[in-house]
Amino acid sequence: MERLKIKQNMDYLVSLTTAILAALLIGALIMILNGQNPFVGYSSLVAGAFGSKYKMASTLAKTVPLILTGLATAVSFRSGIFNIGGEGQLYLGAFAAAYVGFTFTNLPVFVAIVAAILASAAAGAAYAYIPAILKVRYKVDEVITTIMLNSVAILFTNYLVNYPFAADQGKMGGTNMVAAAYKFPNLVRLSKLNTSIFYTALIAIFLYYLLQKTSFGYNFKMVGENGIFSKYAGVNNSRYMIVAMLISGALCGIAGAFEVYGTHYRFLQNISTGFAFDGMLVALIVRNNPVGIILMSIFFAALKTGSATMEVSTGIPSELVLVIQSIIILFIAGEQGFKNIYRRIKLERKEVA
């Protein structure tokens, strides 16, 4: 059984590597067709992502929300309940954290940070509980409800930030700043890399242990892969689905808190650029593997950071990165179909021979 699992993981690793290389090759062909040198283009991209201490810090800073939302996706998807509402949960978590920061300004720093993280986790989890309970009790499709609740949360926080909690000065779609003492310290001068990356690492280690090394994590997987078997094995499927959704929502809420305390220092009505959806893609590409989520988050962040330098240095549009990401997703999603086509061609050749 263990050998089979290792073989499956190795096969998938080969498929993923092939998909990435194929996407980079197609990207190179696009550059050539547009009169650009792909070696120069990719060299600029790598240099833009890792060419200096500042650039490496910028790349790592972009991994924080991707890792957290990717892990959030992994927890829920493993349990057979699909949380597509991470963006809304992130917005509510970010606002809850910001509220703590600009309202309770005289707390000890450690207490304030813990309170903000707990508030963001509670807000995200509470919002995820709505589609979870609708799913397990009334069989309402959670994909539809979570997608719809995204818009509700975003519009609700937009109202809060522009009216009752608008900044005292400017009113630019943002709240007042959190207390200066609560801001996460930057690790590299002028970059956005801050101590939230250490909190993210601790969360990732904990979730890896929970999902991969405990019976609790195994039950998540069993519920997601074979609900009938898990039910007869004495596992309460509904309870595990709800718990998975609560953990998923809490992680998205914490991602919002880290954006507030580490990057913007207040809540903004456009605080996320689609972090939850990017994190979802990261998790799906690596099949919800916690270690894979970290590595793929770094890869996606490097593409985003490096693409800006590539565009400035070579004139190659940064949108090429979106093409590369899309091709990777296409190859991974169609993996089984491509294998079937290959087997069919191979079989036809044997018949002809």
N, C-alpha and C positions, 0 to 999 in steps of 0.2 A: 504493500500500500504506500509506504514511504517512498519507494523507488518510483512508483507510478506518479506520485505527486511531484517529485523532483524532475522527472522527465517532462511532465506537462508544463512546469515552470520554465524549464530550459527551452522547450519548443516555443512557448509564448515569447520568451526573451529574444529568441532568434527572429520571430515574426515581427516583434516591435522594432528591433534593430533594423530589419529589412525595410519596414515602413518608413522609418526616419531617414535612412539612406536614400530610399526612392524619392521621398519628398524633397530632400536636399538636391538630388539629381534633377528633378523636374524644375526646381527653383533655378538651378544653374542653366538649364535649357531656356527658361524664360528670359534670363539675363542675356544670354547669347543672342536670342531672337531680337532683343531690344538694343543690340550693339554694345552690351556691357561685358566686362571681363568677370566671370564668376569667381575666380580666385581672388581678385581685388575686392569684390563685393563681400564674399564670406570672410576674408581677412579683416575687413573693416567692421563687420558684424561682431566677430570674436573680440577684436580690439575694443569695440564699444562696450562690450559686456564685461571683459576681464582685463582690459589693457592697463589699468592703474588701480591703486587702492580705492580711490573714489568710485571708479566704475564698478569694481567688484562689490563695493558696499551698496551701490545703487541697485545692482542685480539682486543681492541678497535681501534688500529691503522689499522688493517686489514679491519675494517668495512667501512672506509671512501670511498675507490673506489667501494666497493660493493653497498653501499647506493646510490652513485651518478649514477652509471651505471644502477642500478635497477630502480631508478626513471626515468632515461632516457628511459628505456624500457617501463615503465608504461605509460608515456606521449604519446609515439608514438603508442603503441599497443591499447590503449584506443580509439585512433582516427581512427583505422582501417588501419593504415599504419605501416609496420613492419620494424623497423630499426635493421638490423642484423650487421650493419657496425660500431658499437660503438668502436670496437678495433682500426680501422683505424682513427676514429675521435679523439680517445684518444691520439694516437701517434702524430697526427698533432697538437692537442692542447698543448701537452707537449712540442713539439719542439718550437711552437710559444712563449710559456711562457718562456722557457729557453733562447730563442733569446733575449727577453726583458731583462732578468736578466744578461746575460753576455755582452750585447752590451751597454745598458744605465746604467752604473754603478754608476753614480753620482746623480741620482734622489733621492728626499726624499723617505723614505721607504714606506710610505702610498701610494704615487703616483705610485711607482714602482710596488707594489703588485696589486693595482687596474688595472694598465696597463697590467700586466701579465695575470691576470684573464680575463680581457676583450679580450686580444689577443687570449687566449686559447679558450674562448667561441666563438669568431668570426671564428677562424680556424675550429673548430668542426662543427659549424652551416653551414658555407660555404660548407664544404665537404658533409654534410647531404642534402644540398639543391639540389645537382646534382641528386641523385636518387629520391628525392621528386618531382622535376619538370618533370623528365622522367615518373614518375608514373601518375601524374594528367593530364599531357598534351598528352602523347603518349602511356599511358597504358602499360608501360614497367614494368615488375614484379620487385618490389623493393627488394624482398628477394634475387634475383639473383644479381642485381646490387650492393647492399650493401655488399654482401659477396665478390664479385669480387673486389670492391673498397678497402676492408680491405687490401688485398695483395698489391695493388698499393700504398697505404699510407705507409705501413710498409717498403716496399722496397725503396720508395722515401726517407723516413727519414733515412733509413740505408745509402743510398748514401750520403745524406747531412752530416751525422755525421761522416762518414769515409773519406770524401774528402774536400768539401769547408769549412765545419765548424768543422773539426776534432780538438781535443784539441791540444794546443801548445806543450804540453809535454805528451808523452806516446802514444797518438793516439790509445786508447783502445776501440774504438767504442763509444766514448762519446765526448760531447762538453766541452768547458771550464766551470768551475764552475760559478754559478751566484754570484753576489756580496754578500759578507759575511753578510752584513746588511739586505739583503732581505730574508735570510733563516728563515723559521718558527721556533720559539722557541720550544724546547722539553718540554713536561709537566711532564714527569717522567724520571729521570736520566737513561741513557743508553738504553732507549726504543725509538721506532720510533713514539710514540704518540706525536703529535704536535698540534698547534693551528688550523690546518686545520679542526679538528673535530668540532670546533665551527662554522666555515664557513659552514660546511656540515649540521650542525643542523639548521642553519638559512635558508639554501636553502630548506631543507626538510620541515620545518614549512611553508615556503612560498608556496611550491608546494602542500602541503596538503590543505592549504586554497584555492589555485587556483582550484584544481581539485575537492574538496569536497564541497566547500562553495560558489562558484560563478557560475553565468550563463555561463561564458566563459568555465569553466571546465565541466559543464553539456553538453554544446554543443560538446565538445570533445567526451564525452561518447555517445551522441546521434548519432554523425557521425559514430562512430565505430560500434555501435550496429545495427543501422537501417538507412543507408544512404538515402534510398528512403523517409522515413518519415521526416528526417531532412531537405532534399531538399525541400519538400513541405511545411515545417514549416518556410521556408525562410532562412535557414542556407546555407552559401556557403561552401559546403563540401570540395572543392579543397583548398580553403584558409585555412581552419582549419587543413587539412592534412599537408599542407606545414608548417604552424606555429608549429604544433606538432613535425614535423621532425626537424625544426630549434632548438626548445627547447631541443629536445633529443640530437642532435649533440653538442649543446653548453654545456650540462651537462657532456657529455663524454669528451669534451675538457677540462673542468674545472677539472675533475678527473685527467687528465694528468698533469695539472698545479700543483695540490696538490702533486702529486708524485715527481715532480721536486723540489718544494720549501720546501716540508716537509720531504722527504725521501732521495733522491739521490743528490739533490743540483746541478744537471746538467741533460741534456738529455742523456739517454743511448739507444743504439739500441735495447735492450731487456727490455725496461722500464716497460712493462706489462707482467704479467704471465697469461694473459687471463682474466683480470678483467671484461671486458665487457661481456664476455660469462657467467662468474659466476654471474654477476649482472642480466643478462637476466634470468638465471635459478631461482634466488631469486624472481624476479618479477613474473615469470610465476607460481611459486609454490603458492604464496599468491594472485594470480589473480589481480596483479597490484595495490594492496592496499598500499598506502604510509606508514601507520603505520606498516603493516605487513612486508613491505620491510625492515624497520629498525630492527624489531625483528628477522627476518630470516637472515639478514646480520650478526647480532651478533652471531646467532647460527652457521652459516657457518664458521665465523671467529674463533669461539671457537673450532670447529672441526679441523680446519687447525692448529691452534696454539697448541692445546692440543695433536694432533696426534704425533708431534715430541717428546714430553716428554713421551708419551705412548710407543713409539718405543724404546727410550733409556732405560726407566725404566723396561719394561716388555719383550721387544723383539717382541712385536706384530707389524707387519708392518704398517706404517702410511697410506699405500694405502687402509687399511680397511675403512678409512674415505670416500674415493671415492666410495666404495661399498655402504656405508650407504646413501650417497647423491643420488646415482643412484637409490637405492630402493625407497627412498622418492619420487623421480621424477616419477618412474614407477607407484607407487600407486596413485599419484595425477593425472597423465595423464590417467590412466585407471580407474579412480573413477567411471564414469558412467557405464563402462563395468562391473565392479565388482558388482555394484548395480543391474544391469540387471540379472547377473548370480544368485545373491542372491534371487531376486524376482522370477526367473524361478524355482529355487529349492524349494522355499516356496510354489509356486503354484502347483508344481508336488506333493509335500507332501499332500497338501489339497485334490488334486484329488484322490490320493491313499487312504486317510482316508475316 
